[in-house]
Amino acid sequence: MSKTRNWHHFLALDGLRGAAIFSVLCFHFFVDDGYTASGVVKFLLPLAKMGWMGVEVFFVLSGFLITGILIRARPATNYYRVFYIRRVLRIFPVYYLAVAFIFCVAVPLGRHVEFFRLHPVGSFSPYAPLWYWVNLSNLHTAFYPLLIPMLSPFWSLAIEEQFYLVWPAVVRNLRQQSLMALCLMGMISSAVLRNLPWVQHWNEIYSNLIYRFTPLHMDGLLFGAILAMMLPRYGDRENLRKTFIVLFWATAAGVAFLARTPGPGSPAMTRIGYSVLVLFAGSLLWLSVASSGSTLARRIFSGRLVVQLGKYSYFIYVFHLPFFYYVRILGNHFIPEHGMAHPYRTRIMMGCITFALTYLAAAISSRIFEGPILNKKRYFEYRYPQSDATESATAVPQITVSQLSIP
């Protein structure tokens, strides 16, 4: 297997993640069909409505990073133990802090304290929280998306966790050629399933079914895995650079066209849109990290602000909606909408305040909560047989700790 240079840190990956989380925040903070925008906001609002597409970038990034780590660790004698312990240290503390806050603090406040009655705690049975405690919320919210509004983004975390459960065994037990074929078949199968008449019929009834149901939304993770396998061997190929440039611009045009549809549940999006988004995100990833990729893309996604936002993206993704709901409660109390020249300005102001507060909380968490926990990873390193140590160290790109902040 021919090797490209050894990447110790793909700075642009953090930048891509930062751009993705920024787009998701714009969608949740600034999109409100109840108001009529005017001026420059009228121009920017359609861009904000495309923000939900940033989740596809997260999926491709996750597939790329996790598969690269697993292929490199495949010869390790403690392969499964180290992988799962490191994943638990990365994901569980913030995830269960949020779940505990919602069900032990936010829900009781919303139901029993008059001041907090405005925030949507949701109406659900006593058993509904179990979907979140076991991290299978996507399977339930595919049918009831607003079951618990402040936890609605958790469906994507559930899909990734299900991927993490099975993917290490798949990578460990398949040769790379077979693994590549499996990923391609999985991508095709996911696209075909989305287009089955009965699936489309049920998606008309439950508009988030295709969006949140795992077998129907796996191609982003699998395409990321394919890119992870391709990069060490073909990352310096000029002909592939040209191919991905063409793919990027073609899919960018497709994304711009599909953005005219109402959202993730529209027929155009569910039939071809997700496939277009996956190819768009994957081509952007390749151009940003391959040695023969785009210098402009690397420069854009290596900017200090977007990289820093990417490093905090997991905490921000998990907590941004609880922050937003409570900021709106306080804002509506102290700055009623009728006191503004235009009600939509209130939402913009609350969104900006929420962004600042969430970012600050993420920075504090990184220093006093997440950081100390992640430092425990140094006690769980992969151990290789002596004959495999050198080869495995250069087989695929090495990823540093900051690259593992996958929301």
C-alpha angles and dihedrals in degrees: 000000000000115000133218120207118301111261112209096177131010099205090182090063090067088047092052089050090049092052090048095051091045090055091049091050091050090052095050098037104040108026113095119149090194092077133059111230123214139187118008090347089064088060096044098044095076088055091051090051088061091056096099087070088074088081089070089059089054091053094050091046091050093050091048097048099041094046092049091051093047095048091050091048096044095106092048117121091217095041101139099035096053095042095052095041091052091047091051091050091050101043113022104060096057094034096053093040087060094044092049091048093051098047099034100037115010099045095048090046092050093049103039109025115073095212092059097045090104096068116088107242090166131231112266143146123261089256097054095086089063089074088062098041090056092038097239096116094127091067091058101034090052082079100027106030097173095046090125107004098199090057097043095113090059092086090082092050089053092053091050092049091052088051091051091052096059106022099075091059091047093051093044095051104039129072113239094253091053091045090053091050091049091053092050092048090047092053092049092045092051091051092047093048091053090056098049109119095234092050091050089048093054090045089059088059097039105031094194097049097100092036096056108023110103102224090050096050106042102103096089093057091044094049089051088053091052091052090050090056094044099047101072092049103035105021093111097046112122093201090057090050090058091046093053092045090055090045091050096052093042093051092041088059089048092051091050090052094046091048087075089070120090098255149289094326099053117118094242091052096046094046101047107345099085092050090051091048092050092052091046093051092044094050090049090050092050094048090049099051110022115099089232092044130106120307089200092054092049091048093050095048095042093063114128098239097047092044092051091049089051092054090057095039098107095056091042092051093050098044107029097094096050088050091048095051094050094045088053091050091053092041094051089049098050100026109033116201093243088062092065126082088234124013093223090064088066091059092048091050093047090048093053092047090049092050091053094047094046092049091049091049090049091052091050091047091050090056104040106019117019096029097058090045093049090050087067087072089081087074091059111059127153115259118211133195108256094250092052100043099085096041095047091050091065103029096094136005113293114233124208125220094265090060091062095068092109117168 
